[in-house]
Amino acid sequence: MSSVSVARTVDIGPERLERWLGGFVDRHGEVVMSAVGDSLHLIATDGSRTTFDPPFPPLPANWGSSDPVAALVEHAARPRFVGVLLVRLGGYAAGAFDGDELVASKVGSRQVHGRSSAGGWSQQRFARRREGQVKVALETAIHTAAVVLLPLLPRFDAVVTGGDRQALRSVLADVRLAALRPLVTARILDVPDPKARVLRDSLPACRAVRVTIDEAS
């Protein structure tokens, strides 16, 4: 019985991309490259495939015409002014990076209880209480994003989000943050509860190249 390959995804910093590609070639053989839109597709001798997706599309026109790997690395590593918004129900963080420097930030938390397993009136009272906590937590995250990010809006090249997808959707849907939405990248960072350290450490993930690997069995 033949095995079915399962694609996996990793994030690779631009400074490591060429070395990672060298290892891929060592394992799977020489590759044929093709640039399609903003993605770089590779097929190795043994049939393994990989796709590189840049962190801040779009890439320049004709970027894949000469040395697409070098073009991808240069694009991903280029210094930018990037906003970051991290939201989970228990916490939030908003910040701005000018190149490698975190130049503005605010981090906080709001208590949101987990779901109760009790039934009856206790369950209903708990659900109402939790609903109120969620509302306050999201409102605080919206206010923080507005205070930290909106004054810097003209300088942003992009805004990267991370955390809980549903909470992020609720925050970004607020009319006060409408001006941010066109700058928000499609990538959502997988981060733990937003703390000051988590925010500071988010920049490498923001500018990593997303690599999808489908190895031949």
Residue pairs with C-beta under 8 A, 6 or more apart in sequence:
2 217
3 217
4 217
5 214
5 215
5 216
5 217
6 214
7 212
7 213
7 214
8 212
8 213
9 210
9 211
9 212
9 213
10 210
10 211
10 213
11 205
11 208
11 209
11 210
11 211
12 20
12 208
12 209
12 211
13 204
13 207
13 208
13 209
14 72
14 73
14 76
14 77
14 207
14 208
14 209
15 73
15 77
17 52
17 69
17 72
17 73
17 76
17 209
18 69
18 70
18 73
20 211
21 31
21 42
21 69
24 31
24 42
24 44
24 48
24 50
24 213
25 31
25 44
27 48
28 44
28 45
28 46
28 48
28 215
28 216
29 44
29 45
29 46
30 44
30 45
31 42
31 43
31 44
31 45
32 42
32 43
33 40
33 41
33 42
33 64
33 68
33 69
34 40
34 41
34 64
35 41
35 63
35 64
35 65
35 68
38 53
38 54
38 57
38 58
38 59
39 51
39 52
39 53
39 54
40 51
40 52
40 64
40 68
40 69
40 72
41 49
41 50
41 51
42 49
42 50
42 51
42 52
43 49
44 50
44 216
46 216
47 216
48 213
48 214
48 215
48 216
49 213
49 214
50 211
50 212
50 213
50 214
51 211
51 212
52 69
52 72
52 209
52 210
52 211
53 209
53 210
53 211
53 212
54 72
54 75
54 76
54 209
55 76
55 160
55 185
55 187
55 206
55 207
55 208
55 209
55 210
56 75
56 76
56 80
56 157
56 158
56 185
56 207
57 185
59 71
59 72
59 75
60 71
60 75
63 71
63 72
63 75
64 71
72 209
73 209
76 207
76 208
76 209
77 207
79 98
79 99
79 100
80 97
80 99
80 157
80 158
80 207
81 96
81 97
81 98
81 99
81 152
81 155
81 156
81 157
82 96
82 97
82 156
82 157
82 158
82 159
82 160
82 203
82 206
82 207
83 94
83 95
83 96
83 97
83 149
83 152
83 156
83 158
83 159
83 160
83 180
83 183
84 93
84 94
84 95
84 96
84 97
84 159
84 160
84 161
84 162
84 199
84 202
84 203
84 206
85 92
85 93
85 94
85 145
85 149
85 159
85 160
85 161
85 162
85 168
85 171
85 172
85 180
86 92
86 93
86 94
86 161
86 162
86 163
86 189
86 191
86 194
86 198
86 199
86 202
87 138
87 141
87 161
87 162
87 163
87 164
87 167
87 168
87 171
87 194
88 163
88 164
88 167
88 193
88 194
89 110
89 112
89 134
89 137
89 138
89 164
89 167
90 109
90 110
90 111
90 112
90 137
90 193
91 107
91 108
91 109
91 110
91 193
91 194
91 195
92 107
92 108
92 109
92 110
92 137
92 140
92 141
92 144
92 145
92 194
93 105
93 106
93 107
93 108
93 144
93 194
93 195
93 196
93 198
93 199
94 105
94 106
94 107
94 144
94 145
94 147
94 148
94 149
95 102
95 104
95 105
95 106
95 148
95 199
95 202
96 102
96 103
96 104
96 105
96 148
96 149
96 152
96 155
96 156
97 103
97 203
97 206
100 203
102 199
102 200
102 203
104 148
104 152
105 148
105 196
105 199
106 144
106 147
106 148
107 194
107 195
107 196
107 199
108 140
108 144
109 193
110 133
110 136
110 137
110 140
111 133
112 130
112 133
112 134
112 137
113 126
113 129
113 130
113 133
115 130
116 122
116 123
116 126
116 127
116 130
118 126
138 167
138 170
138 171
141 167
141 171
142 171
142 174
142 176
142 177
145 171
145 177
145 180
146 176
146 177
149 156
149 159
149 177
149 180
150 176
150 177
150 179
150 180
153 179
153 180
153 183
156 183
157 183
158 183
158 184
158 185
159 180
159 183
159 184
159 185
160 184
160 185
160 187
160 189
160 202
160 206
161 168
161 172
161 184
161 185
161 188
161 189
162 168
162 188
162 189
162 190
162 191
162 194
162 202
162 205
163 188
163 189
163 191
163 194
165 188
168 188
171 177
172 180
172 181
172 184
187 210
189 202
189 205
189 206
191 198
191 202
191 205
192 198
